Each structure stands twice: as structure tokens, then as C-alpha cells.
Amino acid sequence: MAAEAEATREARAKVIVAEGEQKASRALKEAAEVIAESPSALQLRYLQTLNSISAEKNSTIIFPFPIDLLSSFLHRPAPKT
């Protein structure tokens, strides 16, 4: 009987985990749709994530810099003298 009860508990736990994953995937899908509608939403979320990371002590933040911004500086003609 004990083994049967344990098996029942494990089965219920698996169902609960699966339902949680389903809810999480739906929430991610909805978030992706919102971000797709507004490109600035992705930038705001990115900055919000950086803010929450920086609130923790002893953390290192690697801030990716878009190479597109540097390309205008790298390909400028040299100043004429």
C-alpha cells in the first residue's frame, strides 16, 4: 500500500509540474507577442533585467555593445590636412 501511495503522489507531482510548464510556455508566448508588436519593449525589458542584476551585490554585468554603432566610427575617412 505504501508503494502504491508513493506512486500516486509521484504521478500527481508530475501532472502538477506539467501544468506549470504549460502555464509558463503560454506566458512566454504572450510576452513574445507583446515584444513583437513593440520593438522598444525588448529594449525596456533588457534594461529592466540589467537593473535587477545590478541590484545584487558582487555581480559582474557584461554589457553587449552593438557593433553597428561602432561601424560608423571605423569606416570614416581620415580627416584631410
C-alpha positions in Angstrom: 0.0 0.0 0.0 2.8 2.4 0.8 4.4 1.8 -2.6 1.1 2.5 -4.3 0.5 5.7 -2.4 4.0 6.9 -3.2 3.5 6.1 -6.9 0.2 8.1 -6.8 1.9 11.0 -5.2 4.7 10.9 -7.8 2.1 10.8 -10.6 0.3 13.8 -9.2 3.6 15.7 -8.8 4.4 15.0 -12.5 1.0 16.3 -13.5 1.4 19.5 -11.4 4.9 20.1 -13.0 3.5 19.6 -16.5 0.7 22.1 -15.8 3.2 24.6 -14.5 5.3 24.2 -17.7 2.2 24.7 -19.8 1.3 27.9 -18.0 4.9 29.2 -18.3 5.0 28.5 -22.0 1.7 30.3 -22.5 3.1 33.3 -20.6 6.3 33.3 -22.7 4.2 33.2 -25.9 2.2 36.2 -24.8 5.3 38.1 -23.8 6.8 37.3 -27.2 3.7 38.6 -29.0 3.8 41.9 -27.0 7.5 42.4 -27.7 7.0 41.6 -31.4 4.4 44.4 -31.5 6.7 47.0 -30.0 10.5 46.8 -30.6 11.1 49.2 -27.8 9.6 46.7 -25.3 12.5 44.4 -25.8 15.0 47.3 -25.0 13.0 48.2 -21.9 13.0 44.5 -20.8 16.7 44.3 -21.4 17.3 47.4 -19.3 15.0 46.1 -16.6 17.0 42.9 -16.5 20.3 44.8 -16.2 18.8 46.8 -13.4 17.7 43.7 -11.4 21.1 42.1 -11.9 22.9 45.2 -10.7 20.8 45.3 -7.5 22.6 42.1 -6.4 25.9 42.6 -4.7 29.2 41.2 -6.1 27.8 40.8 -9.6 29.5 41.4 -12.9 27.5 42.8 -15.8 28.7 42.2 -19.3 27.1 44.9 -21.4 27.0 43.9 -25.0 27.6 46.8 -27.3 26.1 46.6 -30.8 28.9 46.6 -33.4 26.6 48.6 -35.7 27.2 51.6 -33.6 30.9 51.3 -34.0 30.9 50.8 -37.7 30.3 54.5 -38.4 33.5 55.3 -36.5 35.5 52.5 -38.0 34.8 53.4 -41.7 35.1 57.1 -41.5 37.5 58.6 -43.9 40.6 60.1 -42.4 40.5 63.9 -41.8 42.2 65.9 -44.6 45.0 68.2 -43.5 
